[in-house]
């Protein structure tokens, strides 16, 4: 899937081909649902937020100027839709304590994750992210699964790239707290030994 393809479908939609929107929905529905689930922590709410996201995107397509990637635009709409729901439902963020980890320890956990097979890696990341507060899970999903740049993430959540960098680092530290408890201690010990 490319940005160029997205713009072709957007042009078709704007010219009256509503079926072209189904292609874009199919292309982004899984990730939008994952992102909404990360923020809302409730499957039913996430499904509704996903539907709301695509309705809002469809209605606002004429005003989409293409200044950012279409995927970034969709993620931003999903993010704002979730924030509206959180405010309306007055949900509270759950906190995961951050231990005082150093940058080396964060790299160590990344190395331990790299030793896992691709499917184990994906599952470990998803399981860990699911345990994090909403915003942390949202940012880490964009980081680990969508490979968005700091600037793209900043566009999605309407913050400065430097702020995203700090939040992403803190989110990764929280994820490390979870992994430190869950990953096999000998894997972590092996990589800590390698660094000495």
PAZAPA-4460 file (N, C-alpha, C; in steps of 0.05 Angstrom, whole numbers, plus 32768, in hexadecimal, padded with zeros to 4 digits):
% residues 196
    n_x    n_y    n_z   ca_x   ca_y   ca_z    c_x    c_y    c_z   seq   type   mol
   8011   7FE8   8000   8000   8000   8000   8012   8019   8000     1      X     A
   800B   802B   7FEE   801C   8043   7FEC   800A   805C   7FEE     2      X     A
   8018   8071   7FF4   800A   808B   7FF6   7FFE   8092   7FDC     3      X     A
   800C   808C   7FC6   8002   8092   7FAB   7FE8   8083   7FA6     4      X     A
   7FE7   8069   7FAE   7FCE   8059   7FAB   7FB7   8066   7FBB     5      X     A
   7FBD   806F   7FD3   7FA8   807C   7FE4   7F9C   8094   7FD5     6      X     A
   7FAE   80A4   7FC9   7FA4   80BC   7FBC   7F93   80B5   7FA3     7      X     A
   7F9A   809F   7F96   7F89   8096   7F7F   7F6D   8090   7F88     8      X     A
   7F6B   8081   7F9E   7F51   8079   7FA9   7F42   8092   7FB4     9      X     A
   7F51   80A4   7FC0   7F44   80BD   7FCA   7F38   80CD   7FB3    10      X     A
   7F47   80CF   7F9D   7F3C   80DD   7F86   7F23   80CF   7F7B    11      X     A
   7F23   80B4   7F7B   7F0C   80A5   7F71   7EF4   80AA   7F83    12      X     A
   7EF8   80AB   7F9D   7EE3   80B0   7FB1   7ED7   80CC   7FAC    13      X     A
   7EE9   80E0   7FA9   7EE1   80FB   7FA5   7ED2   80FF   7F8B    14      X     A
   7ED7   80ED   7F78   7EC9   80ED   7F5E   7EAF   80DC   7F5F    15      X     A
   7EA7   80D3   7F77   7E8D   80C6   7F79   7E8E   80A7   7F7C    16      X     A
   7EA6   809B   7F7C   7EA9   807E   7F7E   7EAB   8076   7F9C    17      X     A
   7E94   8071   7FA8   7E93   806A   7FC5   7EA0   804F   7FCA    18      X     A
   7EA1   803E   7FB6   7EAD   8023   7FB9   7ECB   8026   7FBE    19      X     A
   7ED8   803B   7FB4   7EF4   803E   7FB8   7EFA   8042   7FD6    20      X     A
   7EE7   804D   7FE5   7EEC   8051   8001   7EED   8036   8010    21      X     A
   7EDF   8022   8006   7EE0   8008   8012   7EFC   7FFD   8011    22      X     A
   7F0B   8003   7FFC   7F26   7FFA   7FF9   7F38   8007   800E    23      X     A
   7F34   8021   8013   7F44   802E   8027   7F3C   8024   8043    24      X     A
   7F23   801F   8048   7F1A   8015   8062   7F27   7FFA   8066    25      X     A
   7F27   7FE9   8052   7F33   7FCE   8054   7F51   7FD0   805A    26      X     A
   7F5D   7FE3   804D   7F7A   7FE7   8050   7F82   7FEF   806D    27      X     A
   7F71   8000   807A   7F79   800B   8093   7F68   8002   80AB    28      X     A
   7F54   7FF1   80A7   7F42   7FEA   80BD   7F4F   7FDC   80D4    29      X     A
   7F62   7FCA   80CE   7F6F   7FBB   80E4   7F80   7FCD   80F6    30      X     A
   7F8F   7FDE   80E9   7FA0   7FF0   80F9   7F8F   8004   8108    31      X     A
   7F7A   800F   80FC   7F69   8022   810A   7F5D   8015   8122    32      X     A
   7F54   7FFC   811F   7F48   7FEE   8135   7F5D   7FEA   814B    33      X     A
   7F75   7FE2   8144   7F8A   7FDD   8157   7F90   7FF7   8167    34      X     A
   7F92   800D   8158   7F98   8027   8166   7F81   802F   8178    35      X     A
   7F68   802C   816F   7F52   8033   8180   7F50   8021   8199    36      X     A
   7F56   8008   8195   7F56   7FF5   81AC   7F6C   7FFC   81C0    37      X     A
   7F83   8005   81B6   7F99   800D   81C8   7F90   8025   81DA    38      X     A
   7F81   8037   81CE   7F79   804F   81DD   7F61   804A   81EF    39      X     A
   7F4E   803B   81E5   7F35   8038   81F3   7F33   8020   8205    40      X     A
   7F45   800C   8200   7F46   7FF3   8211   7F2C   7FE5   8214    41      X     A
   7F1B   7FE7   81FF   7F01   7FDA   8200   7EFA   7FD4   81E3    42      X     A
   7EF5   7FBA   81DD   7EF1   7FB1   81C1   7ED8   7FBF   81B5    43      X     A
   7EC2   7FC0   81C3   7EAA   7FCC   81B8   7EAE   7FE9   81B2    44      X     A
   7EBA   7FF7   81C5   7EC0   8014   81C1   7ED2   8018   81AA    45      X     A
   7EE6   8006   81A7   7EFA   8008   8191   7EEC   8004   8176    46      X     A
   7EDA   7FF1   8175   7ECC   7FEC   815C   7EBB   8004   8154    47      X     A
   7EAD   8010   8168   7E9D   8028   8162   7EAF   803F   815A    48      X     A
   7EC6   8043   8168   7ED8   8058   8161   7EE4   8055   8145    49      X     A
   7EE9   803B   813E   7EF4   8036   8123   7EDF   803E   810E    50      X     A
   7EC6   8036   8112   7EB1   803E   80FF   7EAE   805C   80FE    51      X     A
   7EAE   8069   8115   7EAD   8087   8115   7EC4   8093   8106    52      X     A
   7EDC   8087   810A   7EF4   8092   80FC   7EF0   8091   80DE    53      X     A
   7EE7   807B   80D3   7EE4   8079   80B6   7ECD   808B   80AC    54      X     A
   7EB8   808E   80BC   7EA2   80A1   80B4   7EAD   80BD   80B2    55      X     A
   7EBD   80C5   80C7   7EC8   80E0   80C7   7EDC   80E4   80B0    56      X     A
   7EEC   80CF   80AB   7EFF   80D1   8094   7EF0   80D4   807A    57      X     A
   7EDB   80C5   8076   7ECC   80C6   805D   7EC0   80E2   8059    58      X     A
   7EB4   80ED   806F   7EA7   8107   806D   7EBC   811D   8069    59      X     A
   7ED4   8119   8073   7EE8   812F   8072   7EFB   812C   805A    60      X     A
   7EF7   8117   8049   7F0A   8113   8033   7F0D   812C   8021    61      X     A
   7EF7   813B   801B   7EFB   8152   800A   7F0E   8167   8016    62      X     A
   7F11   8167   8030   7F24   817B   803C   7F40   816F   8040    63      X     A
   7F44   8155   803A   7F5F   8149   803D   7F70   8155   8027    64      X     A
   7F86   8163   802F   7F96   8171   801B   7FAF   8160   8013    65      X     A
   7FB4   814A   8020   7FCB   813A   8019   7FE5   8145   8023    66      X     A
   7FE4   8156   8037   7FFD   8161   8042   800D   814C   8053    67      X     A
   7FFE   8138   805C   800B   8122   806A   8001   8108   805C    68      X     A
   800D   80F2   8064   8004   80D8   8058   7FE7   80D4   8061    69      X     A
   7FD8   80C6   8050   7FBC   80C0   8057   7FBA   80AF   8070    70      X     A
   7FCD   809D   8073   7FCD   808C   808B   7FD0   809D   80A4    71      X     A
   7FE2   80B1   80A3   7FE5   80C3   80BA   7FCC   80D2   80C0    72      X     A
   7FBE   80DA   80AB   7FA4   80E8   80AE   7F90   80D6   80BC    73      X     A
   7F8E   80BD   80B3   7F7B   80AA   80BF   7F82   80A5   80DD    74      X     A
   7F9B   80A2   80E3   7FA3   809D   80FF   7F9C   80B5   8110    75      X     A
   7F9F   80CD   8105   7F99   80E5   8115   7F7A   80E6   811A    76      X     A
   7F6A   80E0   8106   7F4D   80DF   810A   7F46   80CA   811F    77      X     A
   7F53   80B2   811D   7F4D   809D   8131   7F55   80A7   814D    78      X     A
   7F6C   80B3   8150   7F75   80BD   8169   7F62   80D2   8175    79      X     A
   7F59   80E5   8165   7F47   80F9   816F   7F2B   80EE   8175    80      X     A
   7F23   80DA   8166   7F09   80CD   816B   7F0A   80BF   8186    81      X     A
   7F21   80B2   818C   7F24   80A4   81A6   7F25   80B8   81BD    82      X     A
   7F33   80CE   81B9   7F35   80E2   81CE   7F19   80ED   81D5    83      X     A
   7F09   80F1   81C0   7EEE   80FB   81C5   7EDE   80E6   81D5    84      X     A
   7EE1   80CD   81CF   7ED3   80B7   81DD   7EDD   80B6   81FA    85      X     A
   7EF7   80B8   81FE   7F02   80B7   8219   7EF7   80CE   822A    86      X     A
   7EF7   80E6   821E   7EEC   80FD   822D   7ECF   80F9   8233    87      X     A
   7EC0   80EF   821F   7EA3   80EB   8223   7E9E   80D6   8238    88      X     A
   7EAD   80C1   8238   7EA9   80AB   824B   7EB8   80AF   8266    89      X     A
   7EC8   80C4   8267   7ED8   80CB   827E   7EE8   80B3   8288    90      X     A
   7EF6   80A6   8275   7F07   8090   827C   7F21   809B   8288    91      X     A
   7F2D   808B   829A   7F46   8093   82A6   7F5D   8082   829B    92      X     A
   7F74   808E   8299   7F8B   8080   8290   7F95   806E   82A7    93      X     A
   7F9D   8055   829F   7FAA   8044   82B3   7FC8   8047   82B0    94      X     A
   7FD5   8047   82C6   7FF2   804C   82C6   8002   8033   82CB    95      X     A
   8018   8031   82BD   802C   801C   82C2   8044   802A   82CD    96      X     A
   804D   8021   82E5   8064   802F   82F1   807D   802D   82DF    97      X     A
   808C   8042   82DE   80A5   8042   82CF   80BC   803F   82E3    98      X     A
   80CB   8029   82E0   80E3   8026   82F0   80F8   8038   82E4    99      X     A
   810D   803C   82F3   8123   804D   82E9   8135   803D   82D7   100      X     A
   812D   803A   82BE   813D   802B   82AB   814F   803E   829C   101      X     A
   8166   8035   8295   8178   8045   8285   8174   8040   8267   102      X     A
   817F   8050   8256   817D   804C   8239   8189   8031   8232   103      X     A
   819F   8029   823F   81AB   800F   8239   8198   7FF8   823F   104      X     A
   8188   7FFA   8254   8175   7FE5   825B   815E   7FE4   8247   105      X     A
   8156   7FFB   823C   8142   7FFC   8227   814C   7FEE   820E   106      X     A
   8166   7FF3   8207   8172   7FE6   81F0   8174   7FC8   81F5   107      X     A
   817A   7FC0   820E   817C   7FA4   8215   8161   7F96   8210   108      X     A
   814B   7FA2   8218   8131   7F96   8214   812B   7F94   81F6   109      X     A
   8133   7FA9   81E6   812F   7FA8   81C9   813F   7F90   81BD   110      X     A
   8158   7F8C   81C7   8168   7F76   81BD   815B   7F5B   81C4   111      X     A
   8150   7F59   81DC   8143   7F40   81E4   812B   7F3B   81D2   112      X     A
   811C   7F50   81CB   8105   7F4D   81B9   810E   7F45   819D   113      X     A
   8125   7F4F   8195   812F   7F49   817A   8137   7F2B   8178   114      X     A
   813D   7F1E   818F   8144   7F02   818F   812C   7EF0   818B   115      X     A
   8114   7EFB   818F   80FC   7EEC   818B   80F5   7EE8   816E   116      X     A
   80E7   7ED3   8167   80DE   7ED1   814B   80CA   7EE7   8145   117      X     A
   80C5   7EEC   812C   80B3   7F02   8124   8098   7EFF   8131   118      X     A
   808C   7EE8   8131   8072   7EE4   813D   8073   7EE8   815B   119      X     A
   8088   7EDE   8168   808B   7EE2   8185   808E   7F00   818C   120      X     A
   809E   7F0D   817B   80A3   7F29   817E   8089   7F39   817D   121      X     A
   807A   7F34   8167   8060   7F42   8163   804E   7F3D   817B   122      X     A
   804C   7F24   8184   803A   7F1E   819A   8043   7F2B   81B4   123      X     A
   805D   7F2A   81B9   8068   7F36   81D2   8063   7F54   81D2   124      X     A
   8068   7F61   81BC   8063   7F7E   81BA   8045   7F84   81BF   125      X     A
   8034   7F76   81B0   8017   7F7B   81B2   800D   7F76   81CF   126      X     A
   8016   7F60   81DB   800D   7F5A   81F6   8017   7F6F   820A   127      X     A
   8030   7F78   8207   803A   7F8D   8218   802C   7FA7   8214   128      X     A
   8027   7FAF   81FB   801A   7FC8   81F5   7FFD   7FC8   8201   129      X     A
   7FF0   7FB1   8200   7FD5   7FAF   820A   7FD3   7FB5   8228   130      X     A
   7FE9   7FB2   8236   7FEA   7FB7   8253   7FF0   7FD4   825A   131      X     A
   7FF7   7FE4   8246   7FFF   8000   824B   7FE8   8013   824B   132      X     A
   7FEB   802B   8256   7FD7   803F   8254   7FD2   8046   8237   133      X     A
   7FBB   8052   8232   7FB1   8056   8217   7FC5   8064   8204   134      X     A
   7FCE   807B   820D   7FE0   808B   81FB   7FFA   807C   81F5   135      X     A
   8005   806F   820A   801E   8060   8206   801A   804A   81F1   136      X     A
   8004   803B   81F4   7FFE   8026   81E1   7FFA   8030   81C4   137      X     A
   7FED   8047   81C2   7FE8   8053   81A8   8003   805B   819B   138      X     A
   8014   8069   81A9   802E   8071   819E   803F   8059   8196   139      X     A
   8040   8045   81A8   8051   802E   81A2   8046   801E   818B   140      X     A
   802C   801D   8187   8021   8010   8170   802A   801E   8156   141      X     A
   8029   8038   8156   8033   8047   813F   8051   8042   813B   142      X     A
   8060   8040   8151   807D   803D   8150   8085   8021   8146   143      X     A
   807A   800C   8153   8083   7FF1   814D   8075   7FE5   8135   144      X     A
   805C   7FEC   812F   804E   7FDF   811A   8049   7FEF   8101   145      X     A
   804B   8009   8103   8047   801A   80EC   8060   8029   80E3   146      X     A
   8075   8027   80F4   808E   8034   80ED   808B   8052   80E6   147      X     A
   8079   8060   80F4   8076   807C   80EF   808D   808B   80FA   148      X     A
   8095   80A0   80ED   80AA   80B2   80F6   80A0   80C2   810E   149      X     A
   80B2   80CF   811C   80AA   80E1   8132   8098   80F7   8128   150      X     A
   809F   8102   8110   808F   8118   8105   8073   810E   80FE   151      X     A
   8071   80F6   80F3   8056   80EB   80EC   8046   80E6   8105   152      X     A
   8053   80DB   811A   8045   80D7   8133   803C   80F2   813F   153      X     A
   804D   8106   813D   8046   8120   8148   802E   812B   8139   154      X     A
   802C   8126   8120   8015   812F   8110   7FFB   8121   811A   155      X     A
   7FFE   8107   811F   7FE6   80F8   8127   7FDB   8102   8141   156      X     A
   7FED   8106   8155   7FE3   810E   8170   7FE5   812C   8176   157      X     A
   7FED   813B   8162   7FEE   8158   8164   8001   8162   817B   158      X     A
   8019   8157   817B   802D   815F   818E   8047   8163   817F   159      X     A
   805B   8170   818C   8075   8174   8180   8084   815A   817E   160      X     A
   8095   8157   816A   80A4   813E   8166   80B6   8138   817E   161      X     A
   80C1   814D   818B   80D2   8149   81A3   80C1   813E   81BA   162      X     A
   80A9   8147   81BC   8097   813D   81D1   8091   8120   81CC   163      X     A
   808C   8119   81B3   8087   80FD   81AC   809F   80EC   81B2   164      X     A
   80B7   80F6   81AD   80D0   80E7   81B2   80D1   80E1   81D0   165      X     A
   80CC   80F4   81E1   80CD   80F0   81FE   80B7   80DC   8206   166      X     A
   809F   80E0   81FC   8089   80CE   8204   808E   80B1   81FA   167      X     A
   8099   80AF   81E2   809F   8095   81D7   80B5   8087   81E8   168      X     A
   80C8   8096   81F0   80DD   808A   8202   80D1   8081   821C   169      X     A
   80C0   8091   8228   80B3   8089   8241   80A0   8071   823D   170      X     A
   8093   8071   8226   8081   805A   8220   8091   8040   821D   171      X     A
   80A8   8042   8210   80B9   802B   820D   80C4   8022   8228   172      X     A
   80C9   8035   823A   80D2   802D   8255   80BC   801E   8264   173      X     A
   80A3   8028   8261   808D   801A   826D   808A   7FFE   8262   174      X     A
   808D   7FFC   8248   808C   7FE2   823B   80A2   7FD0   8245   175      X     A
   80BA   7FDB   824A   80D0   7FCC   8254   80C9   7FC1   8270   176      X     A
   80BB   7FD1   8280   80B3   7FC8   829B   80A2   7FAF   8299   177      X     A
   8090   7FAF   8285   807F   7F98   8281   8090   7F80   8277   178      X     A
   80A1   7F85   8264   80B2   7F6F   8259   80C5   7F64   826E   179      X     A
   80CF   7F75   827E   80E2   7F6C   8293   80D5   7F58   82A5   180      X     A
   80BB   7F5C   82AA   80AC   7F49   82BA   80A4   7F30   82AB   181      X     A
   80A0   7F32   8290   8095   7F1C   8281   80A8   7F0D   8270   182      X     A
   80BD   7F1A   8265   80CF   7F0B   8254   80E0   7EF8   8266   183      X     A
   80E9   7EE3   825A   80F9   7ED0   8269   8112   7EDE   8273   184      X     A
   8117   7EDD   828D   812D   7EEB   8298   8148   7EE4   828C   185      X     A
   814B   7ECB   8283   8165   7EC3   8277   816A   7ED1   825D   186      X     A
   8155   7ED8   824E   8159   7EE7   8235   8164   7F02   823B   187      X     A
   8158   7F10   824E   8161   7F2A   8256   817D   7F29   8262   188      X     A
   8182   7F15   8273   819C   7F12   827F   81B2   7F0D   8269   189      X     A
   81AB   7EFD   8255   81BD   7EF8   823F   81C5   7F12   8231   190      X     A
   81B2   7F23   822B   81B8   7F3B   821D   81C6   7F50   822F   191      X     A
   81BF   7F4F   8249   81CD   7F61   825B   81EB   7F59   825D   192      X     A
   81F0   7F3E   825D   820B   7F34   825D   821B   7F3B   8244   193      X     A
   820D   7F3C   822D   8219   7F42   8214   8223   7F5F   8213   194      X     A
   8215   7F71   8222   821B   7F8D   8221   8233   7F94   8233   195      X     A
   823A   7F81   8245   8250   7F87   8258   826B   7F82   824C   196      X     A
***
